[in-house]
């Protein structure tokens, strides 16, 4: 369970569906992630509600019986927020708010809220604001439910609709303005990238909360903000790093996540440009997480979508210090599960067949750091020599002595 101080967190319940496309096991994985998202946003999850449906109900996402069950629970336990694991349509959101009379959020809205909390720079705040407005625009009617509660009220419907249309126009204008602002910043950042000289650019990529920022701090000896919460890093950080007297630029990027809202992919275009324009990617994977293979595939899928999947890459399996497995007894004849696979056994699976250099480390304890640094050095040197064939003799690898210092 996540550690939490109840007086600081608002009470919430989670809701998800088991469908023909989503098994109970898969929903449990998504729920675990959703609970971590809720915790990161500032909510304490009191209960999870699941329902088996062939497909989501077009009106309320869940069936009427389940909606009534949730409504009774939230009244009895004074729950203020209901969080759905999938994105709700504007009509579903409106119907659910009317039915349950509490705050209704979906996964997209929750992620946007976390991004709004985490955005530090003007650029990140602009990106998040744009994504929020794009999400809000088709759902604007929910803001005006107070008009429905006024009985009669001749003339109320007209002004209400006018008010909504006025707000829609304001939001559309704001979206246009923010897009123009981002275009200007994108040009500035593109110029900055060009002005970084001809140094090799390396980008850390990976699922959220896999330890990219901790690794960034360890490699670059800097103090990038790192925390055991989802999306601790929103702003792109670039540091000059020297390994074995070979300099290069290392970039820490925003983490990816399953079911990432399309609005965020669009608004964080410039952050993804850092990945697109990198010469080498370091794909960091949290091997201690039970769904690390899914996370690995989700990141690869996103890299394909932004056309960055064919770049040179190093696979870094992090958090080996937190990896745990259950060893089966010799007389145990039950089928082996993922929980029974040791780290050594994992290394002999698809990881050993990878076309990319692969290393297993602990960024926290700096375990196997010399191997990883030599690997990065070798890959950066290949790119460097192809770019500057006349000065490759300047660089000779040597291990640093203070590797194990904290």
N, C-alpha and C positions, 0 to 999 in steps of 0.2 A: 504493500500500500504506500501511497505517496504521503510524505510527512506534511502536515498542514496545521495551522492554527485556526480553528473554526471561526473565531470572532473576526478574522480578517477576510474570510472567504464567503461569498454568497452561495446559498444552497442551490444545487442543480440536479437534474436527472437526465440520463441519456436515453435516446430512443433509436432503435435500428431494426432493419428488416432482414429476415432470412428468406432469400428468394432462390429461383432456379439459377441465378447468376452469382449468388453470394451464399456460401455455406455457413453453418453455425460456427465452425472453426475460424473461418475468415472474418466473420462479424466480430468474434471475440478479439481478434487481433486489432481490428479497426477500433473497437471500443476501448482497448487498452491505450491506443494512440490518442483517441478522442479524450479520454480521461486526463492524459498527460497535457493535451492542449488546453482543456478546461482548467487544470491546475495552474498552468502557465499564465492563463488569462486572469485567474483569481477566483475560481469557483471550486467548491467542495462537492464532489459527486456523491449523492446519497443512495441512488439506486439506478440500475440499468433495466430498461424495458425492451424486450424483443418480441417480434411477431412473425409468424410464417405467412407469407402472402406470395401468390404467383407473381404479382407486380404491385408497385405502390398504388394506393388509392389516389385517383386524380384530384379528389376534393381535399382530403386531409392526410394523405400519405399513408396513414395507418387506418385500420378498421374502426368503426364507431364504438364497438365494445372495448377495444384497447384504449381508445381516446378517453372513454368514460373512466376506465380503471386508473389511468394516469391522472385524470382530473381529480379523482377522489384522493389519490395519494398526495398530490401537491397541496391540496387543501388541508389534509390531516397533518402533514409535516411542514407546512408553511414554506414550501419550495417557491423560489422566485423566478427560476429559469429552467426551461426545457430545451435540451440541445439534441438536434437530429443529426445523425451521422452523414446523411446525404443532403445535397442541395435541394431546397424546397422551391417550388414555383411560387410566383407572387400570390396566386389564388390560394394555394395550400397554406402559405404563411398567414394570409389574412383570415382564412377560415379557422385555423388552429388558435390564433390569438383571440378570436371572437369566442371560440369554444372554451378555452382554458383560462382566459383572462390573466395570463402571466406572460412574461417575456419569452418569445420563441426565437431560438437561434438555430442556424444550420452550420455545418462544418465550415463552409466558405465564410460566413459572417464571423465565426469564432476566430478563424485564421486572420481575417482582416483586422479584428479587434486587437489581436496579439501584435500584428505588424504596426498598428497605430501606437501601441504602448512602447514598442521597441525602437521605432524610428527616431534617430538622434539628429541626423543632419537635415538641412533644408531639403536636400535632394531626395532623401529617403521619405521624408514627410510628404513631399509632393507626389512621389510615386504611390504611396499608400492612399493619399487623399483621392487621387484619380481612380484607383481601383475601388474605393468605397463608393464614390459617386456613380461609377459604372454599374456597381451592384445595386445601388439604391434606386436608380432611375426607374426600372420596370416595377419596383415594389413600392412606389411612392404612395399608393392608395392607402396602405396600412397606417400612414401617419395621420389620416383624417377620420378614423373610426369614431371620434367623439361626435361627429355630425349625425351619425346613425342613431345615437342614443337620445337625440332630441326629438321627442314625439311631435308629429305635425310639422310645425315650422315652415309655413308657406314661404317659398323663395329660398329656403336653405340649400336645396339641392343645386340650384344654379350657381350661387356664389361659391359653394363647396367645390364644384367641378372647376370653376374659374380659378379658384385658389390653387388647386392641384396643377392645372395647366400652367399657371404663372410660375409655380415652383419648378415644374418640369423644364420650362424655358430657362429659368435661372441656373438649374443644374446643368443643362446642355451647354449653356454659355460658359459655365465654370469648367466643364470637361474640356471644351475647346481651348480655353485659356491655359489650363494645366498641361494639355498636350503641347501647346506652343512653348510653354516654359520648359518642359522636358526636352523638347527639340533643341532649344538653346543650350541647356545643360549638357545634352548628349554631344553636341558639337564641341563644347569646351572640354568634356572628358575625352573625346576622341583625339583632340589636339594634345591633351596631356599625355595620352598613351603614345602618340607619335613623338612627343618631346622626351620620352624616357630613353631616348637613344636606341642603340641597337642591341641592348642587353636581352638575353633570353628571358622570356616571360613564362612563369610557371604558375598554374592556378590550382588551388585546393578545391575539389568538388566532393560532394557526397550528400547523403541523407542528413536531415537535421538532427543535431545532438549526437553526432558520431565522434566528436572530438577534434574537429578541424581547427578551431581557434586555439585549443590547448597545444596541438601539433605546431601551429603557426608560431606560438609563443616560444616553444621549445627549440624550433629550428632557427628562428630569427632573433631569439633572445630579446623579444619585445613584450609589451604588456597589452595584448589585444583582449578585450572583454570576453571571458569564457564563463559559462554557468551551466549547471545541469538542468536546463529547461529548453524547450523547443524554440527555435529561432532566436537564440541569444545574440546572434550576429545578423544584422540587417545591412549595415553599411559595408561596402567593399573596402578592405584594408590592403594596402600595398607596402611591402617592406623590401629593402635591398638586403640580400643574403649572400654570404661568401662561404663556400664549402671547398676546402682544399685549395684555397686562393683563387677559385673560379667564382666571379660574381654573377648573380642573376636576380631577377625581381620575382618575389613570391606574393601571390594574391590570395586573400581569404574571401570566399564568396558566401552568399546566403545559401542555407541548406535547402534541399529539395524535400518534398513530402508527397505521399500518395494522395490522389484526388486534389492536387494543387489547383486552386481556382484559376480559370483562364484569365480573369482580370489581372491577377498578380503576375502571371507570365508575361502579359502584354506590358504592364506598367513597369516591370523590372527589367525591361529590355536592355538597358545600359549595363546593369549588373551582369546580365547574361552575356553581354558583349565582351566582358573581361574573360569569360570562358571561351567564347568564340575566337577571340584574337590571341589566346595563349598559345605558346609553342609546345608546351608540355602540360598534361593534366596529371594531378595526383589524386586518384579516386580513393577516398578514405571510407572504410567500411567498419561498422561496429560489430565485430564478430561475436561479442557476448550477447547480442540481441537475438532472441529466438526467431525473428523474421528477417535476419540480415540478408538472406538471399532475395527476398521480395524487395527490400530496400535497394539492394545492388541493381536489380532489374529496373526498378522505378527510375533510378538515376540514369542508367543507360538509355532508357526510353526518352527521358527529357533531353539528354545529350543528342540523341538522334533527331528529335524535334527541332533543336536549334542548330543542327548540322555541325556538331562538334565531336561526333562519335569516331571519326577516323584519325584523330590526332594521336601522337605518341602519348602513352599513358603508363603510369606506375600504379599498381594496386597495393594499397597499404591497409592491411587488416589490423585495426586498432583494438585496444582494450583486452588484450590477451590476459591481463591481470584479473579481469572480471569474468573471464570465460569459465563456465562450470558445466559439468555433465554428470549423469547418473550411470555408474558402471553396473552392468548387469551381472547377476550371479551366474555361475557356470550351469547350474541346473534350472535356470529360468528359461522356459521354452516359449514365452510370449514373444510376439513380433517386436523387433528392434525399432525404436522411434528416434526422432531427431535428438531427444534428450539423452540418448545413450551413445552418441557419437563424440569421441574425444577430439581434441584439437589436432593431434597427430593424424587421426583418421580423416578429418576434414581436409588436411593438407594434401592428402593423396587422392582427393576427389577431383572435381572439375578445376579446382584452383591450380593443381599441378599441370594441367593441360593448357593453362592460359597462355596466350601469345605475348602477354605483357609481363615485365619484371614484377615479381610479387614478394612482399615481405610481411612478416607478422611482428607487430610491435605493441608496446604500451607507451603512449605519449606521456602518461602521468608519471610512470617510473623510468622513462627513457630506456626501456628494455629493447634490445636489438637495434638501438639507434645507429651504431657505427655501420651496420649492414645497410640500413635504409639510406643513410647519408651517402655512402659509396654508390648506391644504386642511383640516387638523384644526380650525383656528380657525373656518373658515366653517361646518363641520358642527356643531361644539360651539355656536357662536353661534345657529344655527337652533333647536337644542333649548332653549338658554338663553332665547331671546326668547319661545318658545312657553310656557315655564314662568314667566318673569318679564317680561311685556310692558311693565311700568312702568319698568324700569331698563335697557333696551337701549341708551340713549344714553350710558351710563357707559363703554361699551367701544368702543375704536377700535384697529384693528390697526396695529401698527408692527413692522418687522423689527428683530430684535436684532442688535447690531453684532458680537458675539463669536462668530458662527456657526461660523467656521472655526478657532476656537481648539481646541487639543487638551486 
